[in-house]
Amino acid sequence: MKREIARQMLTLAISGFGLVSALAWNNVIQGAIDIYVKPFVGGGSTLISLAIYAVVVTALAVVVTYNLSKFARK
């Protein structure tokens, strides 16, 4: 019983750190879009910037998921 509780606590802690890490990367990607993309597409480009952001985040998620799946199989 104690081992299962410890395992669940470890899972929750890892999930929490993963969420914090994801939020940090979220800020980095948003900042990069603001600095490097918005000047090229104009001031009223909120929708375009959000679309570019969504594509970047999706691509990053696919690459990370693929690599983690490949690592887990080994």
Wavefront OBJ file of the C-alpha trace (Angstrom):
o trace
v 0.000 0.000 0.000
v 2.764 2.458 0.933
v 4.618 1.680 -2.291
v 1.523 2.470 -4.381
v 1.024 5.778 -2.560
v 4.670 6.674 -3.155
v 4.322 5.744 -6.837
v 1.216 7.929 -7.185
v 2.931 10.837 -5.413
v 5.889 10.513 -7.771
v 3.548 10.506 -10.775
v 1.775 13.615 -9.505
v 5.056 15.412 -8.843
v 6.372 14.583 -12.318
v 3.095 15.747 -13.864
v 3.293 19.003 -11.918
v 6.837 19.687 -13.097
v 5.779 18.832 -16.639
v 2.969 21.387 -16.436
v 5.311 24.082 -15.129
v 7.782 23.277 -17.890
v 5.038 23.438 -20.534
v 3.898 26.821 -19.244
v 7.469 28.129 -19.349
v 7.873 26.975 -22.954
v 4.495 28.514 -23.717
v 5.862 31.900 -22.639
v 9.058 31.411 -24.651
v 7.159 30.548 -27.831
v 4.721 33.440 -27.370
v 7.621 35.826 -26.831
v 9.388 34.576 -29.939
v 6.212 35.019 -31.993
v 5.799 38.555 -30.632
v 9.400 39.505 -31.421
v 10.026 37.728 -34.719
v 6.646 37.230 -36.391
v 4.412 40.175 -35.455
v 6.715 42.817 -37.007
v 6.499 41.008 -40.355
v 2.727 40.522 -40.451
v 1.617 43.880 -39.065
v 0.074 45.263 -35.915
v -3.454 43.935 -36.380
v -2.285 40.387 -36.893
v -3.496 38.741 -33.719
v -5.232 35.890 -35.536
v -2.238 35.210 -37.772
v 0.121 35.259 -34.794
v -2.142 32.868 -32.873
v -2.298 30.531 -35.872
v 1.481 30.513 -36.198
v 1.764 29.908 -32.467
v -0.675 26.976 -32.679
v 1.281 25.422 -35.548
v 4.587 25.778 -33.676
v 3.170 24.268 -30.475
v 1.539 21.410 -32.383
v 4.735 20.630 -34.275
v 6.729 20.707 -31.046
v 4.217 18.385 -29.350
v 4.370 15.918 -32.249
v 8.176 15.856 -32.275
v 8.438 15.425 -28.505
v 5.733 12.743 -28.411
v 7.334 10.843 -31.282
v 10.771 10.914 -29.676
v 9.447 9.920 -26.247
v 7.492 7.033 -27.778
v 10.596 5.886 -29.605
v 12.621 6.118 -26.373
v 9.974 4.211 -24.408
v 10.038 1.321 -26.903
v 13.784 0.785 -26.354
l 1 2 3 4 5 6 7 8 9 10 11 12 13 14 15 16 17 18 19 20 21 22 23 24 25 26 27 28 29 30 31 32 33 34 35 36 37 38 39 40 41 42 43 44 45 46 47 48 49 50 51 52 53 54 55 56 57 58 59 60 61 62 63 64 65 66 67 68 69 70 71 72 73 74
